[in-house]
Amino acid sequence: MLDFFRRKLNLPTNRYDDIEKGMHDRAFVVAGAMKADLLDDLRRAVGQSISTGTGLDEFRSQFSNIVQRHGWTGWTGEGTAKGEAWRPKVVFETNLRTSYAAGRYAQLTEPGLLKRRPFWQYVHSGNEHARLEHKAWSDSLLTLRADDPFWKTHYPPNGFGCGCYVHAVAAPADGSKTEPPNGWNIPTLKTGTPPGIDPGWDYAPGAARTTPLADLVEQKLINLSAPIGAKMWEAMAPVIEMERALKWTETVDAWQADPVPRGRTAIIGALSNGIISALRDKSLPIPASAEIAIIDRLIVGAKQRRHTLSGNALSVSEWRALPRLVTQSKADGRIYLDTHSGKIIFVADGETDATKIVVEFNPKKTGAPPLNHVDTAFRVSATDIDASIKGKIWKPL
């Protein structure tokens, strides 16, 4: 349990549901806590309470001291005795229970135990304020195989304050319910989650603990608002840098091995909050999200062939280095707005000439719209760069 909690990374968020489901296996969040040092102190206090067993009262005292020390105001519950008692309880118990559930999940899915006890039985915590669905599942001795899809969304806890758990058994007992309840996987209109599951809790804590963090970050990046996504990427980048680089290299090699444009897409980076703020200051459209994606046709399609003929195409090794070049461009401040097209230009040092990376962002994101994406990338001379800047075609962001 404690090992699971310690492996989490701090992630600034405005709301608890800025990240969802499996991301909570890898990230420590406190809704509204955006400052790194504030999050670090809160996480340390939670971890200390879990490791020493000092309990909720001690954490409440630490929570109050941390909030005052960092000058954090405006948090949900602030200003009333009831709210100031409730908020630290939610932070403490949510982390305690999900960490316990994740540790238990690791034990229950250990191959030897799964072989001996391949069924899981839902057990209600006995909480006097019982959720009716949870009590019904427990009273009916709901017992399903460990690999039943039901557990992907209903492995407890299934909401704030839920203390339910599962018990591994060799076989269902007499009278056990051995089929999921009717409608168990149909989201309700009110919550968007299945019956009995609080919003954001339709996942199995611990199930995503071995999922590559880069995958979880990318999956969430495209659904977060641009400022929150940019902040998340910045917070996670140092930890997932190697993982992302290896993943992207494998992607480039796979596209080169199958050089037919098929609409395959990968995330290579994210816009920074500095870029987003600069666009806002200039009263320009703001991207709906922060991801920078790339489509396979850019590397193996007609644009690459045209750049090859003109002698300014990127080499395979430069394509492999593209995420690093985007990061380098941001670090060097070599980011421009193309006043003609409205696209963002990243400039970084390639193998010979500089690399020009043109990103077209999407300011209106509804449903499942296109991503912010690299429109083109090729080598460009210092002379051409200087001419574009002096001619005010490119304006620094």
ABEGO torsion letter per residue (X at the ends): XAAAAAABBBBBBABAAABBEAAAAABBBBBGBABAAAAAAAAAAAAAAAAAGAEAAAAAAAAAAAAAAAGBBGBBGBGBAAAAAAAAAAAAAAAAAAAAAAAAAAAAABAAAAAABABBBBBBAGBABBBAAAAAAAAAGBBBBAABAAAAAABOBAEBGBABBBBBBABBBBGBBABBBBGAABBBAAAGBBBGBBBGABBBBGAAAABBAAAAAAAAAAABBAAAAAAAAAAAAAAAAAAAAAAAAAAAAAAAABABBAGBBBBAEBBBAAAAAAAAAAGBBBBABABBBBBAAAAABAAAAAAAAAGABBBAAAAAAAAAAAAAAAAAGBBBBBAAAGBBBBBBBBABBBBBBBBBBBABBBEBBBBBBBABBBBBBAAAAAAAAAAGABBBX
